[in-house]
Amino acid sequence: MHGFGPASPVATNATVAGRAQNRRIEINTNGVEIRALDQ
């Protein structure tokens, strides 16, 4: 498990919505990416 917000943003940090998208973690197991579900 690794946090990526500051190092690898997926959206702009110039907007509230973009910053919300950048608050995330990505979990990879056995080389297979698992995508998070919307909460």
mmCIF entry with sequence, helices, sheets and N, C-alpha, C, O atoms, coordinates in Angstrom:
data_MODEL
# 
_entry.id   MODEL 
# 
_entity.id                         1 
_entity.type                       polymer 
_entity.pdbx_number_of_molecules   1 
# 
_entity_poly.entity_id                      1 
_entity_poly.type                           'polypeptide(L)' 
_entity_poly.nstd_linkage                   no 
_entity_poly.nstd_monomer                   no 
_entity_poly.pdbx_seq_one_letter_code       MHGFGPASPVATNATVAGRAQNRRIEINTNGVEIRALDQ 
_entity_poly.pdbx_seq_one_letter_code_can   MHGFGPASPVATNATVAGRAQNRRIEINTNGVEIRALDQ 
_entity_poly.pdbx_strand_id                 A 
# 
loop_
_entity_poly_seq.entity_id 
_entity_poly_seq.num 
_entity_poly_seq.mon_id 
_entity_poly_seq.hetero 
1 1  MET n 
1 2  HIS n 
1 3  GLY n 
1 4  PHE n 
1 5  GLY n 
1 6  PRO n 
1 7  ALA n 
1 8  SER n 
1 9  PRO n 
1 10 VAL n 
1 11 ALA n 
1 12 THR n 
1 13 ASN n 
1 14 ALA n 
1 15 THR n 
1 16 VAL n 
1 17 ALA n 
1 18 GLY n 
1 19 ARG n 
1 20 ALA n 
1 21 GLN n 
1 22 ASN n 
1 23 ARG n 
1 24 ARG n 
1 25 ILE n 
1 26 GLU n 
1 27 ILE n 
1 28 ASN n 
1 29 THR n 
1 30 ASN n 
1 31 GLY n 
1 32 VAL n 
1 33 GLU n 
1 34 ILE n 
1 35 ARG n 
1 36 ALA n 
1 37 LEU n 
1 38 ASP n 
1 39 GLN n 
# 
_struct_asym.id          A 
_struct_asym.entity_id   1 
# 
_struct_conf.conf_type_id            HELX_P 
_struct_conf.id                      HELX_P1 
_struct_conf.pdbx_PDB_helix_id       AA1 
_struct_conf.beg_label_comp_id       VAL 
_struct_conf.beg_label_asym_id       A 
_struct_conf.beg_label_seq_id        16 
_struct_conf.pdbx_beg_PDB_ins_code   ? 
_struct_conf.end_label_comp_id       ASN 
_struct_conf.end_label_asym_id       A 
_struct_conf.end_label_seq_id        22 
_struct_conf.pdbx_end_PDB_ins_code   ? 
_struct_conf.beg_auth_comp_id        VAL 
_struct_conf.beg_auth_asym_id        A 
_struct_conf.beg_auth_seq_id         16 
_struct_conf.end_auth_comp_id        ASN 
_struct_conf.end_auth_asym_id        A 
_struct_conf.end_auth_seq_id         22 
_struct_conf.pdbx_PDB_helix_class    1 
_struct_conf.details                 ? 
_struct_conf.pdbx_PDB_helix_length   7 
# 
_struct_conf_type.id          HELX_P 
_struct_conf_type.criteria    ? 
_struct_conf_type.reference   ? 
# 
_struct_sheet.id               AA1 
_struct_sheet.type             ? 
_struct_sheet.number_strands   3 
_struct_sheet.details          ? 
# 
loop_
_struct_sheet_order.sheet_id 
_struct_sheet_order.range_id_1 
_struct_sheet_order.range_id_2 
_struct_sheet_order.offset 
_struct_sheet_order.sense 
AA1 1 2 ? anti-parallel 
AA1 2 3 ? anti-parallel 
# 
loop_
_struct_sheet_range.sheet_id 
_struct_sheet_range.id 
_struct_sheet_range.beg_label_comp_id 
_struct_sheet_range.beg_label_asym_id 
_struct_sheet_range.beg_label_seq_id 
_struct_sheet_range.pdbx_beg_PDB_ins_code 
_struct_sheet_range.end_label_comp_id 
_struct_sheet_range.end_label_asym_id 
_struct_sheet_range.end_label_seq_id 
_struct_sheet_range.pdbx_end_PDB_ins_code 
_struct_sheet_range.beg_auth_comp_id 
_struct_sheet_range.beg_auth_asym_id 
_struct_sheet_range.beg_auth_seq_id 
_struct_sheet_range.end_auth_comp_id 
_struct_sheet_range.end_auth_asym_id 
_struct_sheet_range.end_auth_seq_id 
AA1 1 HIS A 2  ? GLY A 3  ? HIS A 2  GLY A 3  
AA1 2 ILE A 25 ? THR A 29 ? ILE A 25 THR A 29 
AA1 3 VAL A 32 ? ILE A 34 ? VAL A 32 ILE A 34 
# 
loop_
_atom_site.group_PDB 
_atom_site.id 
_atom_site.type_symbol 
_atom_site.label_atom_id 
_atom_site.label_alt_id 
_atom_site.label_comp_id 
_atom_site.label_asym_id 
_atom_site.label_entity_id 
_atom_site.label_seq_id 
_atom_site.pdbx_PDB_ins_code 
_atom_site.Cartn_x 
_atom_site.Cartn_y 
_atom_site.Cartn_z 
_atom_site.occupancy 
_atom_site.B_iso_or_equiv 
_atom_site.pdbx_formal_charge 
_atom_site.auth_seq_id 
_atom_site.auth_comp_id 
_atom_site.auth_asym_id 
_atom_site.auth_atom_id 
_atom_site.pdbx_PDB_model_num 
ATOM 1   N N  . MET A 1 1  ? 0.860   -1.157  0.000   1.00 0.00 ? 1  MET A N  1 
ATOM 2   C CA . MET A 1 1  ? 0.000   0.000   0.000   1.00 0.00 ? 1  MET A CA 1 
ATOM 3   C C  . MET A 1 1  ? 0.910   1.224   0.000   1.00 0.00 ? 1  MET A C  1 
ATOM 4   O O  . MET A 1 1  ? 1.928   1.257   0.691   1.00 0.00 ? 1  MET A O  1 
ATOM 5   N N  . HIS A 1 2  ? 0.533   2.211   -0.774  1.00 0.00 ? 2  HIS A N  1 
ATOM 6   C CA . HIS A 1 2  ? 1.371   3.398   -0.887  1.00 0.00 ? 2  HIS A CA 1 
ATOM 7   C C  . HIS A 1 2  ? 0.506   4.597   -1.225  1.00 0.00 ? 2  HIS A C  1 
ATOM 8   O O  . HIS A 1 2  ? -0.376  4.507   -2.080  1.00 0.00 ? 2  HIS A O  1 
ATOM 9   N N  . GLY A 1 3  ? 0.748   5.709   -0.566  1.00 0.00 ? 3  GLY A N  1 
ATOM 10  C CA . GLY A 1 3  ? 0.038   6.945   -0.884  1.00 0.00 ? 3  GLY A CA 1 
ATOM 11  C C  . GLY A 1 3  ? 0.745   7.684   -2.012  1.00 0.00 ? 3  GLY A C  1 
ATOM 12  O O  . GLY A 1 3  ? 1.974   7.729   -2.045  1.00 0.00 ? 3  GLY A O  1 
ATOM 13  N N  . PHE A 1 4  ? -0.018  8.265   -2.937  1.00 0.00 ? 4  PHE A N  1 
ATOM 14  C CA . PHE A 1 4  ? 0.568   8.919   -4.097  1.00 0.00 ? 4  PHE A CA 1 
ATOM 15  C C  . PHE A 1 4  ? 0.191   10.383  -4.254  1.00 0.00 ? 4  PHE A C  1 
ATOM 16  O O  . PHE A 1 4  ? 0.683   11.030  -5.179  1.00 0.00 ? 4  PHE A O  1 
ATOM 17  N N  . GLY A 1 5  ? -0.645  10.928  -3.410  1.00 0.00 ? 5  GLY A N  1 
ATOM 18  C CA . GLY A 1 5  ? -1.154  12.288  -3.594  1.00 0.00 ? 5  GLY A CA 1 
ATOM 19  C C  . GLY A 1 5  ? -0.121  13.330  -3.990  1.00 0.00 ? 5  GLY A C  1 
ATOM 20  O O  . GLY A 1 5  ? -0.238  13.899  -5.076  1.00 0.00 ? 5  GLY A O  1 
ATOM 21  N N  . PRO A 1 6  ? 0.899   13.614  -3.157  1.00 0.00 ? 6  PRO A N  1 
ATOM 22  C CA . PRO A 1 6  ? 1.837   14.673  -3.491  1.00 0.00 ? 6  PRO A CA 1 
ATOM 23  C C  . PRO A 1 6  ? 2.794   14.313  -4.633  1.00 0.00 ? 6  PRO A C  1 
ATOM 24  O O  . PRO A 1 6  ? 3.191   15.188  -5.402  1.00 0.00 ? 6  PRO A O  1 
ATOM 25  N N  . ALA A 1 7  ? 3.163   13.049  -4.748  1.00 0.00 ? 7  ALA A N  1 
ATOM 26  C CA . ALA A 1 7  ? 4.199   12.646  -5.705  1.00 0.00 ? 7  ALA A CA 1 
ATOM 27  C C  . ALA A 1 7  ? 3.665   12.367  -7.106  1.00 0.00 ? 7  ALA A C  1 
ATOM 28  O O  . ALA A 1 7  ? 4.381   12.561  -8.088  1.00 0.00 ? 7  ALA A O  1 
ATOM 29  N N  . SER A 1 8  ? 2.432   11.921  -7.208  1.00 0.00 ? 8  SER A N  1 
ATOM 30  C CA . SER A 1 8  ? 1.898   11.515  -8.508  1.00 0.00 ? 8  SER A CA 1 
ATOM 31  C C  . SER A 1 8  ? 0.416   11.869  -8.601  1.00 0.00 ? 8  SER A C  1 
ATOM 32  O O  . SER A 1 8  ? -0.433  10.978  -8.565  1.00 0.00 ? 8  SER A O  1 
ATOM 33  N N  . PRO A 1 9  ? 0.094   13.155  -8.719  1.00 0.00 ? 9  PRO A N  1 
ATOM 34  C CA . PRO A 1 9  ? -1.311  13.555  -8.759  1.00 0.00 ? 9  PRO A CA 1 
ATOM 35  C C  . PRO A 1 9  ? -2.013  13.070  -10.024 1.00 0.00 ? 9  PRO A C  1 
ATOM 36  O O  . PRO A 1 9  ? -1.418  13.047  -11.101 1.00 0.00 ? 9  PRO A O  1 
ATOM 37  N N  . VAL A 1 10 ? -3.282  12.683  -9.888  1.00 0.00 ? 10 VAL A N  1 
ATOM 38  C CA . VAL A 1 10 ? -4.082  12.274  -11.046 1.00 0.00 ? 10 VAL A CA 1 
ATOM 39  C C  . VAL A 1 10 ? -4.922  13.440  -11.561 1.00 0.00 ? 10 VAL A C  1 
ATOM 40  O O  . VAL A 1 10 ? -5.495  13.372  -12.648 1.00 0.00 ? 10 VAL A O  1 
ATOM 41  N N  . ALA A 1 11 ? -4.989  14.502  -10.774 1.00 0.00 ? 11 ALA A N  1 
ATOM 42  C CA . ALA A 1 11 ? -5.771  15.682  -11.147 1.00 0.00 ? 11 ALA A CA 1 
ATOM 43  C C  . ALA A 1 11 ? -5.025  16.921  -10.664 1.00 0.00 ? 11 ALA A C  1 
ATOM 44  O O  . ALA A 1 11 ? -4.040  16.820  -9.932  1.00 0.00 ? 11 ALA A O  1 
ATOM 45  N N  . THR A 1 12 ? -5.498  18.076  -11.076 1.00 0.00 ? 12 THR A N  1 
ATOM 46  C CA . THR A 1 12 ? -4.861  19.326  -10.669 1.00 0.00 ? 12 THR A CA 1 
ATOM 47  C C  . THR A 1 12 ? -5.063  19.576  -9.174  1.00 0.00 ? 12 THR A C  1 
ATOM 48  O O  . THR A 1 12 ? -6.096  19.217  -8.609  1.00 0.00 ? 12 THR A O  1 
ATOM 49  N N  . ASN A 1 13 ? -4.079  20.184  -8.553  1.00 0.00 ? 13 ASN A N  1 
ATOM 50  C CA . ASN A 1 13 ? -4.222  20.584  -7.159  1.00 0.00 ? 13 ASN A CA 1 
ATOM 51  C C  . ASN A 1 13 ? -4.750  22.009  -7.043  1.00 0.00 ? 13 ASN A C  1 
ATOM 52  O O  . ASN A 1 13 ? -4.824  22.554  -5.941  1.00 0.00 ? 13 ASN A O  1 
ATOM 53  N N  . ALA A 1 14 ? -5.117  22.616  -8.170  1.00 0.00 ? 14 ALA A N  1 
ATOM 54  C CA . ALA A 1 14 ? -5.601  23.995  -8.184  1.00 0.00 ? 14 ALA A CA 1 
ATOM 55  C C  . ALA A 1 14 ? -7.077  24.106  -7.810  1.00 0.00 ? 14 ALA A C  1 
ATOM 56  O O  . ALA A 1 14 ? -7.561  25.204  -7.537  1.00 0.00 ? 14 ALA A O  1 
ATOM 57  N N  . THR A 1 15 ? -7.801  22.978  -7.794  1.00 0.00 ? 15 THR A N  1 
ATOM 58  C CA . THR A 1 15 ? -9.225  23.016  -7.460  1.00 0.00 ? 15 THR A CA 1 
ATOM 59  C C  . THR A 1 15 ? -9.522  22.070  -6.305  1.00 0.00 ? 15 THR A C  1 
ATOM 60  O O  . THR A 1 15 ? -8.767  21.134  -6.043  1.00 0.00 ? 15 THR A O  1 
ATOM 61  N N  . VAL A 1 16 ? -10.624 22.326  -5.624  1.00 0.00 ? 16 VAL A N  1 
ATOM 62  C CA . VAL A 1 16 ? -11.045 21.458  -4.519  1.00 0.00 ? 16 VAL A CA 1 
ATOM 63  C C  . VAL A 1 16 ? -11.311 20.044  -5.035  1.00 0.00 ? 16 VAL A C  1 
ATOM 64  O O  . VAL A 1 16 ? -10.905 19.068  -4.404  1.00 0.00 ? 16 VAL A O  1 
ATOM 65  N N  . ALA A 1 17 ? -11.987 19.929  -6.173  1.00 0.00 ? 17 ALA A N  1 
ATOM 66  C CA . ALA A 1 17 ? -12.301 18.610  -6.736  1.00 0.00 ? 17 ALA A CA 1 
ATOM 67  C C  . ALA A 1 17 ? -11.024 17.855  -7.111  1.00 0.00 ? 17 ALA A C  1 
ATOM 68  O O  . ALA A 1 17 ? -10.928 16.649  -6.882  1.00 0.00 ? 17 ALA A O  1 
ATOM 69  N N  . GLY A 1 18 ? -10.060 18.549  -7.678  1.00 0.00 ? 18 GLY A N  1 
ATOM 70  C CA . GLY A 1 18 ? -8.799  17.914  -8.047  1.00 0.00 ? 18 GLY A CA 1 
ATOM 71  C C  . GLY A 1 18 ? -8.040  17.418  -6.832  1.00 0.00 ? 18 GLY A C  1 
ATOM 72  O O  . GLY A 1 18 ? -7.503  16.311  -6.843  1.00 0.00 ? 18 GLY A O  1 
ATOM 73  N N  . ARG A 1 19 ? -7.992  18.228  -5.784  1.00 0.00 ? 19 ARG A N  1 
ATOM 74  C CA . ARG A 1 19 ? -7.315  17.801  -4.553  1.00 0.00 ? 19 ARG A CA 1 
ATOM 75  C C  . ARG A 1 19 ? -8.004  16.591  -3.947  1.00 0.00 ? 19 ARG A C  1 
ATOM 76  O O  . ARG A 1 19 ? -7.331  15.709  -3.413  1.00 0.00 ? 19 ARG A O  1 
ATOM 77  N N  . ALA A 1 20 ? -9.324  16.526  -4.015  1.00 0.00 ? 20 ALA A N  1 
ATOM 78  C CA . ALA A 1 20 ? -10.060 15.365  -3.497  1.00 0.00 ? 20 ALA A CA 1 
ATOM 79  C C  . ALA A 1 20 ? -9.680  14.106  -4.266  1.00 0.00 ? 20 ALA A C  1 
ATOM 80  O O  . ALA A 1 20 ? -9.530  13.038  -3.671  1.00 0.00 ? 20 ALA A O  1 
ATOM 81  N N  . GLN A 1 21 ? -9.522  14.221  -5.590  1.00 0.00 ? 21 GLN A N  1 
ATOM 82  C CA . GLN A 1 21 ? -9.129  13.062  -6.393  1.00 0.00 ? 21 GLN A CA 1 
ATOM 83  C C  . GLN A 1 21 ? -7.719  12.606  -6.051  1.00 0.00 ? 21 GLN A C  1 
ATOM 84  O O  . GLN A 1 21 ? -7.412  11.419  -6.169  1.00 0.00 ? 21 GLN A O  1 
ATOM 85  N N  . ASN A 1 22 ? -6.867  13.512  -5.635  1.00 0.00 ? 22 ASN A N  1 
ATOM 86  C CA . ASN A 1 22 ? -5.483  13.173  -5.335  1.00 0.00 ? 22 ASN A CA 1 
ATOM 87  C C  . ASN A 1 22 ? -5.307  12.541  -3.960  1.00 0.00 ? 22 ASN A C  1 
ATOM 88  O O  . ASN A 1 22 ? -4.239  12.005  -3.664  1.00 0.00 ? 22 ASN A O  1 
ATOM 89  N N  . ARG A 1 23 ? -6.327  12.592  -3.123  1.00 0.00 ? 23 ARG A N  1 
ATOM 90  C CA . ARG A 1 23 ? -6.261  11.922  -1.821  1.00 0.00 ? 23 ARG A CA 1 
ATOM 91  C C  . ARG A 1 23 ? -6.670  10.471  -2.029  1.00 0.00 ? 23 ARG A C  1 
ATOM 92  O O  . ARG A 1 23 ? -7.856  10.140  -2.023  1.00 0.00 ? 23 ARG A O  1 
ATOM 93  N N  . ARG A 1 24 ? -5.674  9.609   -2.214  1.00 0.00 ? 24 ARG A N  1 
ATOM 94  C CA . ARG A 1 24 ? -5.978  8.222   -2.538  1.00 0.00 ? 24 ARG A CA 1 
ATOM 95  C C  . ARG A 1 24 ? -4.819  7.330   -2.149  1.00 0.00 ? 24 ARG A C  1 
ATOM 96  O O  . ARG A 1 24 ? -3.716  7.797   -1.865  1.00 0.00 ? 24 ARG A O  1 
ATOM 97  N N  . ILE A 1 25 ? -5.087  6.055   -2.142  1.00 0.00 ? 25 ILE A N  1 
ATOM 98  C CA . ILE A 1 25 ? -4.039  5.047   -2.056  1.00 0.00 ? 25 ILE A CA 1 
ATOM 99  C C  . ILE A 1 25 ? -4.268  4.065   -3.191  1.00 0.00 ? 25 ILE A C  1 
ATOM 100 O O  . ILE A 1 25 ? -5.396  3.898   -3.655  1.00 0.00 ? 25 ILE A O  1 
ATOM 101 N N  . GLU A 1 26 ? -3.221  3.426   -3.631  1.00 0.00 ? 26 GLU A N  1 
ATOM 102 C CA . GLU A 1 26 ? -3.322  2.383   -4.641  1.00 0.00 ? 26 GLU A CA 1 
ATOM 103 C C  . GLU A 1 26 ? -2.748  1.114   -4.045  1.00 0.00 ? 26 GLU A C  1 
ATOM 104 O O  . GLU A 1 26 ? -1.680  1.134   -3.433  1.00 0.00 ? 26 GLU A O  1 
ATOM 105 N N  . ILE A 1 27 ? -3.455  0.017   -4.222  1.00 0.00 ? 27 ILE A N  1 
ATOM 106 C CA . ILE A 1 27 ? -3.025  -1.278  -3.702  1.00 0.00 ? 27 ILE A CA 1 
ATOM 107 C C  . ILE A 1 27 ? -2.815  -2.213  -4.876  1.00 0.00 ? 27 ILE A C  1 
ATOM 108 O O  . ILE A 1 27 ? -3.715  -2.406  -5.694  1.00 0.00 ? 27 ILE A O  1 
ATOM 109 N N  . ASN A 1 28 ? -1.624  -2.796  -4.960  1.00 0.00 ? 28 ASN A N  1 
ATOM 110 C CA . ASN A 1 28 ? -1.317  -3.773  -6.002  1.00 0.00 ? 28 ASN A CA 1 
ATOM 111 C C  . ASN A 1 28 ? -0.952  -5.092  -5.330  1.00 0.00 ? 28 ASN A C  1 
ATOM 112 O O  . ASN A 1 28 ? -0.170  -5.117  -4.380  1.00 0.00 ? 28 ASN A O  1 
ATOM 113 N N  . THR A 1 29 ? -1.517  -6.176  -5.823  1.00 0.00 ? 29 THR A N  1 
ATOM 114 C CA . THR A 1 29 ? -1.182  -7.498  -5.304  1.00 0.00 ? 29 THR A CA 1 
ATOM 115 C C  . THR A 1 29 ? -0.792  -8.399  -6.459  1.00 0.00 ? 29 THR A C  1 
ATOM 116 O O  . THR A 1 29 ? -1.499  -8.477  -7.464  1.00 0.00 ? 29 THR A O  1 
ATOM 117 N N  . ASN A 1 30 ? 0.320   -9.070  -6.316  1.00 0.00 ? 30 ASN A N  1 
ATOM 118 C CA . ASN A 1 30 ? 0.799   -9.988  -7.352  1.00 0.00 ? 30 ASN A CA 1 
ATOM 119 C C  . ASN A 1 30 ? 0.811   -9.348  -8.730  1.00 0.00 ? 30 ASN A C  1 
ATOM 120 O O  . ASN A 1 30 ? 0.558   -10.015 -9.733  1.00 0.00 ? 30 ASN A O  1 
ATOM 121 N N  . GLY A 1 31 ? 1.105   -8.057  -8.779  1.00 0.00 ? 31 GLY A N  1 
ATOM 122 C CA . GLY A 1 31 ? 1.177   -7.362  -10.055 1.00 0.00 ? 31 GLY A CA 1 
ATOM 123 C C  . GLY A 1 31 ? -0.172  -7.036  -10.667 1.00 0.00 ? 31 GLY A C  1 
ATOM 124 O O  . GLY A 1 31 ? -0.222  -6.524  -11.785 1.00 0.00 ? 31 GLY A O  1 
ATOM 125 N N  . VAL A 1 32 ? -1.272  -7.315  -9.970  1.00 0.00 ? 32 VAL A N  1 
ATOM 126 C CA . VAL A 1 32 ? -2.612  -7.036  -10.477 1.00 0.00 ? 32 VAL A CA 1 
ATOM 127 C C  . VAL A 1 32 ? -3.149  -5.817  -9.738  1.00 0.00 ? 32 VAL A C  1 
ATOM 128 O O  . VAL A 1 32 ? -3.224  -5.814  -8.510  1.00 0.00 ? 32 VAL A O  1 
ATOM 129 N N  . GLU A 1 33 ? -3.519  -4.793  -10.477 1.00 0.00 ? 33 GLU A N  1 
ATOM 130 C CA . GLU A 1 33 ? -4.020  -3.573  -9.865  1.00 0.00 ? 33 GLU A CA 1 
ATOM 131 C C  . GLU A 1 33 ? -5.471  -3.751  -9.440  1.00 0.00 ? 33 GLU A C  1 
ATOM 132 O O  . GLU A 1 33 ? -6.284  -4.304  -10.180 1.00 0.00 ? 33 GLU A O  1 
ATOM 133 N N  . ILE A 1 34 ? -5.782  -3.279  -8.241  1.00 0.00 ? 34 ILE A N  1 
ATOM 134 C CA . ILE A 1 34 ? -7.147  -3.312  -7.711  1.00 0.00 ? 34 ILE A CA 1 
ATOM 135 C C  . ILE A 1 34 ? -7.628  -1.869  -7.643  1.00 0.00 ? 34 ILE A C  1 
ATOM 136 O O  . ILE A 1 34 ? -7.002  -1.042  -6.980  1.00 0.00 ? 34 ILE A O  1 
ATOM 137 N N  . ARG A 1 35 ? -8.709  -1.560  -8.306  1.00 0.00 ? 35 ARG A N  1 
ATOM 138 C CA . ARG A 1 35 ? -9.249  -0.197  -8.326  1.00 0.00 ? 35 ARG A CA 1 
ATOM 139 C C  . ARG A 1 35 ? -10.196 0.008   -7.145  1.00 0.00 ? 35 ARG A C  1 
ATOM 140 O O  . ARG A 1 35 ? -10.948 -0.893  -6.774  1.00 0.00 ? 35 ARG A O  1 
ATOM 141 N N  . ALA A 1 36 ? -10.148 1.193   -6.568  1.00 0.00 ? 36 ALA A N  1 
ATOM 142 C CA . ALA A 1 36 ? -11.042 1.529   -5.464  1.00 0.00 ? 36 ALA A CA 1 
ATOM 143 C C  . ALA A 1 36 ? -12.443 1.793   -5.995  1.00 0.00 ? 36 ALA A C  1 
ATOM 144 O O  . ALA A 1 36 ? -12.616 2.287   -7.109  1.00 0.00 ? 36 ALA A O  1 
ATOM 145 N N  . LEU A 1 37 ? -13.424 1.463   -5.198  1.00 0.00 ? 37 LEU A N  1 
ATOM 146 C CA . LEU A 1 37 ? -14.814 1.753   -5.533  1.00 0.00 ? 37 LEU A CA 1 
ATOM 147 C C  . LEU A 1 37 ? -15.179 3.117   -4.983  1.00 0.00 ? 37 LEU A C  1 
ATOM 148 O O  . LEU A 1 37 ? -14.650 3.529   -3.951  1.00 0.00 ? 37 LEU A O  1 
ATOM 149 N N  . ASP A 1 38 ? -16.076 3.823   -5.656  1.00 0.00 ? 38 ASP A N  1 
ATOM 150 C CA . ASP A 1 38 ? -16.559 5.097   -5.131  1.00 0.00 ? 38 ASP A CA 1 
ATOM 151 C C  . ASP A 1 38 ? -17.310 4.834   -3.840  1.00 0.00 ? 38 ASP A C  1 
ATOM 152 O O  . ASP A 1 38 ? -18.074 3.874   -3.730  1.00 0.00 ? 38 ASP A O  1 
ATOM 153 N N  . GLN A 1 39 ? -17.080 5.704   -2.863  1.00 0.00 ? 39 GLN A N  1 
ATOM 154 C CA . GLN A 1 39 ? -17.733 5.514   -1.565  1.00 0.00 ? 39 GLN A CA 1 
ATOM 155 C C  . GLN A 1 39 ? -18.987 6.329   -1.483  1.00 0.00 ? 39 GLN A C  1 
ATOM 156 O O  . GLN A 1 39 ? -19.677 6.301   -0.463  1.00 0.00 ? 39 GLN A O  1 
# 
